[in-house]
Amino acid sequence: MIKIERVAHVVIKVRSLEKSLDFYTRILGLKVMGTIPPAVVFLSTGRDHHELGIAELGSEAPDGTFYQIGMEHFAFKLHNEEDLREAYDTLLRENVKIAYTVNHGVTKSVYFYDPDGNELEVYADNSPEEVASFENPYGGMEKLSFATDKPSLMDSLIEAQQSMAAAAAPEA
């Protein structure tokens, strides 16, 4: 068996290095750690040499779809719920599209999209007491109290199912 210490980094493909660098550095606060010119940049929170790599494909790269194999999302852990509320406010101020918010049980989470439509999550762990209050501490579906005007996880799942059904329907 391989003895993995932890997940170390993610590398994503983007259309525009410039737009992605602005998003990940200015809005999310990551720092540039290194580059492989002309099209790859490594970013970090400061914990490691890098936690995120971004590789530019160019403006003509096609969109991915929800119903395909590949990465669903990746997440950034925040210190506490106050930081999560602040992050949510920052995303709104920066006109970042919110996918949904949810109290999973183990975490309170805000899901959103980067400039290329990659889904990201910022989350804060819940207290042990709050986790214990859930029948399934991974199965919470309620939206966050400070984001009642945004979709819930259930709203997002229904939308995905409708999209998949439409894509699978025979053409008329």
Beta strands, then each sheet from edge to edge (+ up, - down):
strand 1: 10-14
strand 2: 31-36
strand 3: 40-44
strand 4: 52-56
strand 5: 74-77
strand 6: 98-103
strand 7: 107-113
strand 8: 119-125
sheet 1: 1+ 4+ 3- 2+
sheet 2: 5+ 8+ 7- 6+
end
